[in-house]
Amino acid sequence: MPRVIHQGGPRHGQVDDIAAEELRGALVYDGPRWLGVYRPADPPRVHPTAAGDAQVWVVVE
């Protein structure tokens, strides 16, 4: 399962394991007070975390 680290926005710094079929170009999170949309960094980057290397996904504003 791919690991993602969020950069910017309400989930900044959060690391999540996300099913590969959900990584189709954008991650959308709907919360009680915010909507967060994240896309892969361009160019793609990997960041080391305590849980292992993670793909960097940046907030779309």
C-alpha positions as CSV (number, residue, x, y, z in Angstrom):
1,M,0.0,0.0,0.0
2,P,1.5,3.4,-1.0
3,R,2.4,5.8,1.8
4,V,1.7,9.6,1.3
5,I,2.9,12.6,3.3
6,H,0.7,15.7,3.0
7,Q,2.4,19.1,2.4
8,G,0.4,22.2,3.2
9,G,-3.3,22.6,4.1
10,P,-5.2,21.1,7.0
11,R,-3.3,17.7,6.8
12,H,0.2,19.2,6.6
13,G,2.8,16.6,7.8
14,Q,0.2,13.8,8.2
15,V,1.4,10.4,6.8
16,D,-1.2,8.0,5.5
17,D,-1.1,4.6,3.9
18,I,-3.6,4.9,1.0
19,A,-4.9,2.1,-1.3
20,A,-3.3,2.3,-4.7
21,E,-6.7,2.4,-6.5
22,E,-7.4,5.7,-4.6
23,L,-4.3,7.4,-5.9
24,R,-5.8,8.4,-9.3
25,G,-4.6,12.0,-9.4
26,A,-6.2,13.8,-6.4
27,L,-7.0,13.1,-2.8
28,V,-10.1,14.9,-1.5
29,Y,-10.9,15.1,2.2
30,D,-14.2,16.5,3.4
31,G,-14.2,17.6,7.0
32,P,-16.6,19.5,9.2
33,R,-14.9,22.9,8.6
34,W,-12.7,22.4,5.6
35,L,-12.2,20.7,2.3
36,G,-8.7,19.5,1.4
37,V,-7.5,18.6,-2.0
38,Y,-4.1,17.2,-2.6
39,R,-2.2,16.2,-5.7
40,P,1.3,14.6,-6.2
41,A,4.2,17.0,-6.1
42,D,5.5,18.0,-9.5
43,P,8.1,16.8,-10.0
44,P,7.4,13.7,-7.9
45,R,9.2,13.5,-4.6
46,V,9.7,11.0,-1.8
47,H,10.2,12.1,1.8
48,P,11.6,9.8,4.6
49,T,9.3,9.4,7.5
50,A,9.3,7.3,10.7
51,A,7.0,4.9,9.0
52,G,9.2,4.7,5.8
53,D,9.5,6.6,2.6
54,A,6.3,8.5,1.5
55,Q,5.2,10.1,-1.7
56,V,4.8,13.9,-1.3
57,W,1.3,15.2,-2.1
58,V,0.8,19.0,-2.0
59,V,-2.4,20.9,-1.2
60,V,-4.3,22.5,-4.1
61,E,-5.5,26.0,-3.2
